[in-house]
């Protein structure tokens, strides 16, 4: 009986973790989870660590609000330039050669 309770508790914990692990996404590639929209985080956004918590939230909201690939990509190019400037000011270099695939979920198929 004790082992059955432990198994049930472990299963419940695993289910709760899985349900909360990826709150956003279906999408075409890495960085997308099982929820309603794409994910933008430290793994998918160059310069994430150079932003304040408020800037991160605003970036996520803005990225999820785009309905046009062109508008989204224009924002991403400017955002990447800004993050590159911040990295350079701190004596570092921004990873990635460009803004990345953050707007690809908006491409018409």
N, C-alpha and C positions, 0 to 999 in steps of 0.2 A: 504494500500500500504506500509506503514511504517513497519508494522509487517511482511509483506512478505520479505522486504529487510533484516530485522533482522534475520528472519529464514534462508534466503539464506546465509547470512554472517556467521551465526553459523554453518550451514551445511558445508560451505567451510572450516571454521577453523577446524571443527572436522575431515573432510576428510584429510586436510593437516597434522594434528597431527597424525592421524592413519597411514598415509603413511610414516611418518618419525619416528614413535615410535619404530619400530623394524626393523632396516635396514638389519639384517642378519638372516638367518636361515632356511629352514625347518629342523626340527629335531625331535627326538623321545621323548623329554621331556622338563622340565623347562629350560629356558635359550635360547630357540630357537624361532626365530621370523618368519617373512613371506618372507624374502629375500633369497639370494643365498647361505648362509652358516651358520654354527653355530655361536652363540654369546659367547663371553668370556668377562665378565665384573665383577663388584664388587659382584654381586649376584651368579655368577657361578665359580669364581676363588678365592680359598683361598689365602690370602696374597695380594690381589689386592691393598689394602691401603698401603702396605709396598713397593710397586714398584714405581719408578718414572714414569712420563708420557711417556718417551721414552721407558722404559722397558715394560710398558703396551702395547704400539703399537707393539713392537717387539714380545711380547708374543702372541698377537692376530694374527699377520702375520704368526708366526711360527706354531701356532696351526691350522690355516686354510690351511697351506701348506702341512701338513702331508697327506700321502696317505696310510700309513700302521698303523694299530692299535698298533702293537708291538712297532714301533719307537715312536709313539705318547705317548704311555703309559710309556715308558722308560724316555722320556723327562719329563712327568708329575711327575713321582716319584722323579726325581732329583729336579725339580722346587719346589715341595712340601717340600723337605728337606731344600732347600735354604730359603724358606719363613718361615719355622719353626725356623730355626736358627736366622733369622732376628727378628722374634717375640720374641724369647727367649732373644735376646740381648737387646730388648726394655722392658723386664720385663713382657711380655705377653705370650699368648699361641695362636697358630694357630687353627682356627676352623676346625673341621673335622678330622677324623682319618687317612685319606689317600688322595691321589690326586683327588679322585672324578671321576665322569662319563664323564669328558671332552672329552675323546677319543671314547666314545661309538658310536658316529655317524659314526665311521670308521669300526665298526664290520661288518663282512660279514653276510648277512641274508640268 
